[in-house]
């Protein structure tokens, strides 16, 4: 990991070290340099766990609007992730460790 020191940052999550790309690491891959803030790291790890648990969907999208109409009224929700499975079925996924379940049920 010492060779990657310029491109990764590390923090503790529970009792484990978590390594993640920093701005220079993102730039190395031609990415926009969007780095997950430490305060949102636990949530990002939950999203990654969900991606693995759901068999690594190809079209996984993070926090993208879903717009629809209900009774002629325009509505919008922003799930943590959305994707279509191999059968084309659309899924919206919420993962939270601190938000009340009532809010997720409403979504």
Secondary structure, 3 states (H helix, E strand, C coil): CHHHCCCEEEEEECCEEEEEECHHHHHHCCCCCCCCCHHHHHHHHHHHHHHHHCCCCCCCEECCEEEEEECCEEEEEECCEEEECCCCCEEEECCCCCCCHHHHHHC
